[in-house]
Amino acid sequence: MGRATTLVLTSAVAGLFYSNFVLDWVLRGFEGMGDVVSNLSAPGEPFAVVARVTDFLCGVLVLLILPSVRRALPPGRCRPVVVGGTAVFAVAAAAAAVITTPCGPDIVCSSPAQQRQGDLHLVLSTVSDVGLYIGTAAAWLTTRRVGPRWFALAAWWLFWLAGLVATAVFGFFAEVGPEWVAATGQRVHIVGMSLWILCLGLLAADASVHVARAASPRRDPAGTGRRPRTAAEDKRGP
């Protein structure tokens, strides 16, 4: 398996793991799509362990592709922001998978310890989301002129639609109801994050292909049977 294929598969699996609400929905018999996603990993939920493990592994996989993503990005002030924001996302997402929300759907957290755990989970989830979308905005800034064009367009649309609009829908309807609208907005937001993780992997894979081609031995375009002279040999003369 080549490096580019590994990067694509790693990012695709990470994205699928982050959208683990789909797996939970299937395992529940196509029920629970109207619940807030963080509640699915609460103690007592039937597939809480699956949700926690996949969230944690998503963070680990994202960290694994980050060095390749950094090499693929154009140099400049925004590159550390992309890498740093994405790293914050990965670490905070993994931590939120360990420190889960303590109470599932329709259960009120009454004890002070439960409330503190719920608050900490909320902080970690928020930091994770903000980190990724700050990285997305920085990715658009660093590639909007130099490309790749598809990557800049993906960053633009995912930042606005999945980042801001879907988050606003979730936040508003989580307060006023109905809950299923809030849950839908949250899922759009999460799917957007999963797609962005895949975009990072595709960018890194594309760059690795170009590097491999540049490093491959030079071929004889004229069919003379002799390899072309290198630049150093040209300087030395015949």
PAMI-19700 format. One record per atom (N, C-alpha, C): x, z, y; residue in three letters. Coordinates in steps of 0.2 Angstrom, whole numbers, padded with zeros to 4 digits, always signed. Atoms other than C-alpha are relative to their C-alpha. Layout:
BEGIN
XZYALA ...
END
This chain:
BEGIN
+0004+0000-0006MET +0000+0000+0000MET +0004+0000+0006MET -0004+0000-0006GLY +0007-0005+0017GLY -0001+0005+0005GLY +0001-0005-0005ARG +0009+0006+0032ARG -0006-0001+0004ARG +0006+0001-0004ALA -0005-0003+0042ALA -0006+0002-0004ALA +0006-0002+0004THR -0017-0001+0027THR -0001+0007+0000THR +0001-0007+0000THR -0013+0017+0026THR -0003+0003+0006THR +0003-0002-0006LEU -0016+0020+0044LEU -0007-0001+0001LEU +0007+0002-0001VAL -0033+0011+0044VAL -0004+0004-0005VAL +0003-0004+0005LEU -0038+0020+0028LEU -0001+0008+0002LEU +0000-0007-0002THR -0033+0037+0035THR -0004+0001+0006THR +0005-0001-0005SER -0042+0035+0051SER -0007-0001-0002SER +0006+0001+0003ALA -0057+0028+0042ALA -0003+0006-0003ALA +0002-0006+0003VAL -0058+0043+0031VAL -0001+0006+0005VAL +0000-0005-0004ALA -0055+0055+0045ALA -0007-0001+0004ALA +0007+0001-0004GLY -0070+0047+0055GLY -0006+0001-0004GLY +0005-0002+0004LEU -0081+0048+0040LEU -0001+0007-0001LEU +0001-0007+0001PHE -0077+0066+0037PHE -0003+0003+0007PHE +0003-0003-0006TYR -0081+0070+0056TYR -0007-0001+0000TYR +0007+0001+0001SER -0098+0062+0053SER -0003+0002-0006SER +0002-0003+0007ASN -0101+0073+0038ASN -0007+0002+0000ASN +0007-0001+0000PHE -0119+0076+0044PHE -0004-0005-0005PHE +0003+0005+0004VAL -0123+0060+0035VAL +0000+0002-0008VAL -0001-0003+0007LEU -0116+0067+0018LEU -0005+0005-0001LEU +0005-0006+0001ASP -0126+0083+0021ASP -0007-0003-0001ASP +0007+0002+0000TRP -0142+0073+0024TRP -0001-0003-0007TRP +0001+0003+0006VAL -0140+0063+0008VAL +0000+0005-0005VAL +0000-0006+0005LEU -0136+0079-0002LEU -0006+0004+0000LEU +0006-0004-0001ARG -0151+0088+0005ARG -0006-0004-0002ARG +0006+0004+0002GLY -0162+0073-0001GLY -0003-0003+0006GLY +0002+0003-0006PHE -0163+0065+0016PHE -0005+0004+0004PHE +0004-0005-0004GLU -0169+0081+0025GLU +0006+0003+0005GLU -0005-0004-0004GLY -0161+0091+0039GLY +0003-0004+0006GLY -0003+0004-0005MET -0157+0076+0051MET -0002+0003+0007MET +0002-0003-0006GLY -0166+0086+0065GLY +0003+0006+0002GLY -0004-0006-0001ASP -0155+0101+0064ASP +0006-0001+0004ASP -0006+0001-0004VAL -0141+0104+0076VAL +0006+0000-0005VAL -0005+0001+0005VAL -0125+0099+0067VAL +0004+0006-0002VAL -0004-0006+0001SER -0115+0115+0069SER -0003+0005-0005SER +0004-0004+0004ASN -0129+0124+0060ASN +0001-0002-0008ASN -0001+0002+0007LEU -0125+0114+0044LEU +0005+0003-0004LEU -0006-0003+0003SER -0109+0123+0041SER -0001+0008+0000SER +0001-0007-0001ALA -0116+0141+0044ALA -0001+0003-0007ALA +0001-0004+0006PRO -0116+0154+0030PRO -0007-0001-0003PRO +0006+0001+0003GLY -0130+0151+0018GLY -0003-0007-0001GLY +0003+0007+0000GLU -0133+0133+0021GLU +0003-0003-0007GLU -0001+0003+0007PRO -0133+0123+0004PRO +0007-0004+0000PRO -0006+0004+0001PHE -0118+0112+0008PHE +0005+0002+0006PHE -0004-0002-0005ALA -0109+0122+0021ALA +0007-0001-0002ALA -0007+0000+0002VAL -0093+0122+0011VAL +0003-0008+0001VAL -0002+0007-0001VAL -0093+0103+0011VAL +0001-0002+0008VAL +0000+0002-0007ALA -0096+0102+0030ALA +0007+0003+0003ALA -0006-0004-0002ARG -0082+0115+0033ARG +0007-0004-0002ARG -0006+0003+0003VAL -0069+0106+0022VAL +0001-0007+0003VAL -0001+0006-0003THR -0072+0089+0029THR +0002+0000+0007THR -0002-0001-0007ASP -0071+0095+0047ASP +0007+0001+0000ASP -0007-0002+0000PHE -0055+0103+0043PHE +0005-0006-0002PHE -0004+0006+0002LEU -0048+0088+0034LEU +0001-0005+0005LEU +0000+0005-0005CYS -0053+0077+0048CYS +0006+0001+0005CYS -0005-0002-0005GLY -0042+0087+0060GLY +0007-0001-0003GLY -0007+0001+0003VAL -0027+0086+0048VAL +0002-0007+0000VAL -0001+0007+0001LEU -0029+0067+0045LEU +0002-0003+0007LEU -0001+0003-0007VAL -0030+0064+0064VAL +0007+0002+0002VAL -0006-0002-0002LEU -0014+0074+0067LEU +0006-0005-0004LEU -0005+0004+0004LEU -0005+0063+0053LEU +0001-0007+0003LEU +0000+0007-0003ILE -0009+0047+0062ILE +0003+0000+0007ILE -0002+0000-0008LEU -0004+0053+0080LEU +0007-0003+0001LEU -0006+0003-0002PRO +0014+0049+0079PRO +0000-0008+0001PRO +0001+0007+0000SER +0010+0031+0075SER -0004-0003+0006SER +0004+0002-0005VAL -0003+0030+0088VAL +0004+0001+0007VAL -0004+0000-0006ARG +0009+0036+0101ARG +0005-0006+0001ARG -0004+0006-0001ARG +0021+0022+0097ARG -0003-0006+0001ARG +0004+0006-0001ALA +0007+0010+0098ALA -0002-0001+0007ALA +0003+0000-0007LEU +0002+0015+0116LEU +0005-0003+0005LEU -0005+0002-0005PRO +0010+0007+0131PRO +0003+0006+0003PRO -0003-0006-0003PRO +0023+0019+0139PRO -0003+0001+0007PRO +0003-0002-0007GLY +0017+0028+0155GLY -0003+0007+0000GLY +0002-0006-0001ARG +0010+0043+0162ARG -0007+0002-0004ARG +0006-0002+0004CYS -0007+0042+0152CYS +0001+0000-0007CYS -0001+0000+0007ARG +0001+0040+0135ARG +0000+0008-0003ARG +0000-0007+0003PRO +0005+0059+0133PRO -0007+0003+0001PRO +0007-0003+0000VAL -0013+0063+0139VAL -0004-0002-0006VAL +0004+0002+0006VAL -0020+0052+0125VAL +0002+0004-0006VAL -0003-0004+0006VAL -0009+0060+0112VAL -0002+0007+0000VAL +0001-0007-0001GLY -0011+0077+0119GLY -0007+0002-0001GLY +0007-0001+0000GLY -0030+0076+0121GLY -0002-0001-0007GLY +0002+0001+0007THR -0032+0069+0103THR +0003+0006-0004THR -0003-0006+0004ALA -0020+0083+0096ALA -0005+0006+0001ALA +0004-0005-0001VAL -0031+0096+0105VAL -0007+0000-0004VAL +0006+0002+0004PHE -0046+0088+0097PHE +0001+0002-0007PHE -0001-0001+0007ALA -0039+0089+0080ALA +0001+0007-0002ALA -0001-0007+0001VAL -0033+0107+0081VAL -0006+0004+0001VAL +0006-0003-0002ALA -0049+0113+0089ALA -0005-0001-0005ALA +0005+0002+0005ALA -0060+0104+0076ALA +0002+0004-0006ALA -0002-0004+0006ALA -0050+0112+0062ALA -0001+0007+0000ALA +0001-0007-0001ALA -0051+0129+0069ALA -0008+0001+0000ALA +0007-0001+0000ALA -0070+0127+0072ALA -0003-0001-0007ALA +0003+0001+0007ALA -0072+0122+0054ALA +0002+0007-0004ALA -0001-0006+0002VAL -0064+0139+0050VAL -0004+0006+0003VAL +0004-0005-0004ILE -0073+0149+0063ILE -0007-0003+0001ILE +0007+0004-0001THR -0091+0142+0060THR -0005+0004+0004THR +0006-0003-0002THR -0107+0146+0068THR -0003+0005-0005THR +0002-0005+0005PRO -0113+0162+0060PRO -0007+0000-0003PRO +0007+0000+0001CYS -0131+0158+0059CYS -0003-0007-0001CYS +0003+0007+0001GLY -0141+0143+0052GLY -0006-0001+0004GLY +0006+0001-0004PRO -0156+0135+0058PRO -0006+0005-0001PRO +0006-0004+0000ASP -0171+0146+0063ASP +0002+0008-0002ASP -0002-0007+0001ILE -0160+0162+0061ILE +0003+0002+0006ILE -0003-0003-0006VAL -0156+0173+0076VAL +0006+0004-0002VAL -0006-0004+0001CYS -0139+0180+0077CYS -0001+0006+0005CYS +0002-0006-0004SER -0142+0198+0082SER +0006+0005+0001SER -0006-0005+0000SER -0126+0208+0079SER +0005-0003+0005SER -0005+0002-0005PRO -0112+0208+0092PRO +0005-0004-0003PRO -0005+0003+0004ALA -0100+0202+0079ALA -0002-0008-0001ALA +0003+0006+0001GLN -0111+0187+0075GLN +0000-0004+0007GLN +0000+0003-0007GLN -0113+0183+0094GLN +0007-0002+0002GLN -0007+0001-0002ARG -0094+0184+0097ARG +0002-0006-0004ARG -0002+0006+0004GLN -0091+0172+0082GLN -0004-0006+0002GLN +0004+0006-0002GLY -0105+0160+0088GLY +0003-0002+0007GLY -0003+0002-0007ASP -0097+0160+0106ASP +0007-0003-0001ASP -0006+0003+0001LEU -0080+0157+0099LEU +0000-0007-0003LEU +0001+0007+0003HIS -0086+0142+0088HIS -0002-0005+0006HIS +0003+0005-0006LEU -0095+0135+0104LEU +0006-0002+0004LEU -0005+0002-0004VAL -0079+0136+0114VAL +0005-0005-0004VAL -0005+0004+0004LEU -0068+0128+0100LEU -0003-0007+0000LEU +0003+0006+0000SER -0081+0114+0098SER +0000-0004+0006SER +0000+0003-0007THR -0082+0111+0117THR +0007-0003+0001THR -0007+0002-0001VAL -0063+0111+0118VAL +0002-0007-0004VAL -0001+0006+0004SER -0062+0098+0104SER -0003-0006+0003SER +0004+0005-0002ASP -0075+0087+0111ASP +0004-0003+0007ASP -0003+0002-0007VAL -0067+0087+0129VAL +0007-0003-0001VAL -0006+0003+0001GLY -0050+0084+0122GLY +0000-0007-0002GLY +0001+0007+0002LEU -0055+0069+0113LEU -0002-0005+0005LEU +0002+0005-0005TYR -0064+0061+0127TYR +0004+0000+0006TYR -0005+0001-0005ILE -0051+0065+0140ILE +0006-0005-0003ILE -0005+0005+0003GLY -0039+0056+0128GLY -0003-0007+0000GLY +0003+0007+0000THR -0052+0041+0127THR +0001-0003+0007THR -0001+0002-0007ALA -0052+0040+0146ALA +0007-0002+0002ALA -0007+0002-0001ALA -0033+0040+0147ALA +0002-0006-0004ALA -0001+0006+0004ALA -0033+0027+0133ALA -0002-0006+0004ALA +0003+0005-0004TRP -0044+0016+0144TRP +0005-0002+0006TRP -0004+0000-0006LEU -0033+0019+0159LEU +0007-0004-0001LEU -0006+0003+0002THR -0017+0014+0150THR +0000-0006-0003THR +0000+0006+0003THR -0023-0001+0142THR -0005-0005+0003THR +0005+0005-0003ARG -0036-0009+0154ARG +0004-0006+0003ARG -0004+0006-0003ARG -0022-0021+0161ARG +0004-0003-0005ARG -0005+0003+0005VAL -0010-0023+0147VAL -0002-0001-0007VAL +0003+0001+0007GLY -0021-0022+0132GLY +0002+0005-0005GLY +0005+0005+0002PRO -0026-0023+0119PRO -0007+0000+0003PRO +0006+0000-0004ARG -0042-0029+0127ARG -0006+0004-0004ARG +0005-0003+0004TRP -0053-0023+0112TRP +0000+0007+0000TRP -0001-0007+0000PHE -0045-0006+0113PHE -0003+0003+0006PHE +0002-0002-0006ALA -0048-0004+0131ALA -0008+0000+0001ALA +0007+0001+0000LEU -0066-0010+0129LEU -0004+0006-0004LEU +0002-0005+0004ALA -0069+0002+0115ALA +0000+0007+0003ALA -0001-0006-0003ALA -0062+0016+0125ALA -0006+0001+0006ALA +0004+0000-0005TRP -0073+0012+0140TRP -0008+0002-0002TRP +0007-0001+0002TRP -0090+0011+0131TRP -0001+0006-0004TRP +0001-0006+0004LEU -0087+0025+0119LEU +0000+0006+0005LEU -0001-0006-0005PHE -0082+0037+0134PHE -0007+0001+0003PHE +0006-0001-0004TRP -0098+0033+0144TRP -0006+0001-0005TRP +0006-0001+0004LEU -0111+0031+0130LEU +0000+0006-0005LEU -0001-0006+0005ALA -0105+0043+0116ALA +0002+0006+0004ALA -0002-0006-0003GLY -0096+0054+0128GLY -0004+0003+0005GLY +0004-0003-0005LEU -0106+0057+0143LEU -0008-0001-0001LEU +0008+0000+0001VAL -0124+0050+0140VAL -0002+0004-0006VAL +0003-0003+0005ALA -0126+0056+0123ALA +0001+0008+0000ALA -0001-0007-0001THR -0119+0073+0128THR -0005+0003+0005THR +0005-0002-0004ALA -0131+0074+0142ALA -0006+0001-0003ALA +0006+0000+0004VAL -0145+0070+0131VAL -0001+0006-0004VAL +0000-0006+0004PHE -0140+0084+0119PHE -0001+0006+0004PHE +0000-0006-0004GLY -0137+0097+0132GLY -0007+0001+0003GLY +0007+0000-0003PHE -0154+0093+0141PHE -0005+0002-0005PHE +0005-0002+0005PHE -0165+0093+0126PHE +0001+0006-0004PHE -0001-0006+0003ALA -0157+0107+0118ALA -0003+0006+0003ALA +0003-0006-0004GLU -0164+0118+0132GLU -0008-0001+0000GLU +0007+0001-0001VAL -0181+0110+0134VAL -0004-0003-0006VAL +0004+0003+0006GLY -0185+0102+0117GLY -0002-0007+0001GLY +0000-0003+0007PRO -0189+0094+0106PRO +0007+0000-0003PRO -0006-0001+0003GLU -0175+0099+0095GLU +0003-0007-0003GLU -0002+0006+0003TRP -0175+0082+0086TRP +0004-0005+0004TRP -0004+0004-0005VAL -0170+0073+0102VAL +0007+0002+0001VAL -0007-0003-0001ALA -0156+0085+0105ALA +0005-0002-0006ALA -0004+0002+0006ALA -0150+0082+0087ALA +0002-0007+0000ALA -0001+0008+0000THR -0151+0063+0089THR +0006-0001+0005THR -0006+0001-0005GLY -0140+0064+0105GLY +0006+0003-0003GLY -0006-0003+0003GLN -0128+0075+0096GLN +0003-0004-0005GLN -0003+0005+0006ARG -0126+0063+0081ARG +0003-0006+0003ARG -0002+0006-0004VAL -0124+0048+0093VAL +0007+0002+0002VAL -0006-0002-0003HIS -0110+0058+0101HIS +0005+0001-0005HIS -0004-0001+0006ILE -0102+0063+0084ILE +0002-0007-0003ILE -0001+0006+0002VAL -0103+0045+0078VAL +0005-0004+0004VAL -0005+0003-0005GLY -0094+0039+0094GLY +0007+0003-0001GLY -0007-0003+0001MET -0080+0051+0091MET +0003-0003-0007MET -0003+0003+0006SER -0078+0045+0073SER +0002-0007+0001SER -0002+0007-0001LEU -0078+0027+0079LEU +0007+0000+0004LEU -0006-0001-0003TRP -0064+0032+0091TRP +0006+0001-0004TRP -0005-0001+0004ILE -0054+0039+0078ILE +0002-0006-0004ILE -0002+0006+0004LEU -0055+0023+0068LEU +0004-0005+0005LEU -0003+0005-0005CYS -0050+0013+0084CYS +0007+0002+0001CYS -0007-0002+0000LEU -0034+0024+0085LEU +0004-0002-0006LEU -0003+0002+0006GLY -0030+0020+0067GLY +0001-0008+0000GLY -0001+0008+0000LEU -0033+0001+0070LEU +0006-0002+0005LEU -0005+0001-0005LEU -0022+0002+0086LEU +0007+0001-0003LEU -0006-0002+0003ALA -0008+0010+0076ALA +0002-0005-0005ALA -0001+0005+0006ALA -0010-0002+0061ALA +0002-0006+0003ALA -0002+0006-0004ASP -0009-0017+0073ASP +0007+0000+0002ASP -0007+0000-0003ALA +0007-0011+0081ALA +0005+0000-0006ALA -0005-0001+0006SER +0015-0007+0064SER +0001-0007-0003SER +0000+0007+0003VAL +0011-0025+0058VAL +0005-0004+0005VAL -0005+0004-0005HIS +0020-0032+0074HIS +0007+0002-0001HIS -0007-0002+0001VAL +0035-0021+0072VAL +0003-0002-0007VAL -0003+0002+0007ALA +0037-0026+0053ALA +0001-0007+0001ALA -0002+0007-0001ARG +0036-0044+0058ARG +0006-0001+0004ARG -0006+0001-0004ALA +0049-0042+0072ALA +0006+0002-0004ALA -0005-0003+0004ALA +0060-0033+0059ALA +0002-0004-0006ALA -0001+0004+0006SER +0059-0046+0045SER +0005-0005+0002SER -0005+0005-0001PRO +0073-0058+0042PRO -0002-0007+0003PRO +0002+0007-0004ARG +0073-0074+0053ARG +0000-0005-0005ARG +0000+0005+0004ARG +0068-0089+0044ARG +0003-0007+0003ARG -0003+0007-0002ASP +0075-0107+0044ASP -0006-0005+0002ASP +0006+0004-0002PRO +0061-0117+0054PRO +0002-0007-0002PRO -0001+0007+0001ALA +0070-0134+0051ALA +0001-0002-0007ALA -0001+0001+0008GLY +0072-0132+0032GLY +0007-0003-0001GLY -0007+0003+0001THR +0091-0135+0033THR +0003+0004-0006THR -0003-0004+0005GLY +0094-0121+0020GLY +0005+0005+0002GLY -0004-0005-0003ARG +0104-0111+0032ARG -0004+0004+0004ARG +0004-0004-0005ARG +0098-0096+0041ARG +0002-0001+0007ARG -0002+0001-0007PRO +0098-0097+0060PRO +0005+0005+0002PRO -0006-0005-0003ARG +0113-0089+0069ARG -0004+0005+0004ARG +0002-0006-0004THR +0110-0072+0077THR +0003-0001+0007THR -0003+0000-0007ALA +0113-0069+0095ALA +0007+0002+0001ALA -0007-0002+0000ALA +0129-0060+0091ALA +0004-0006-0002ALA -0004+0006+0003GLU +0135-0075+0081GLU +0001-0005+0005GLU -0001+0005-0005ASP +0131-0087+0095ASP +0005+0002+0006ASP -0005-0002-0005LYS +0141-0077+0107LYS +0007-0001-0002LYS -0007+0000+0002ARG +0156-0077+0096ARG +0002-0007-0001ARG -0001+0007+0001GLY +0155-0096+0094GLY +0001-0002-0007GLY -0001+0002+0007PRO +0158-0107+0079PRO +0006+0003-0004PRO 
END
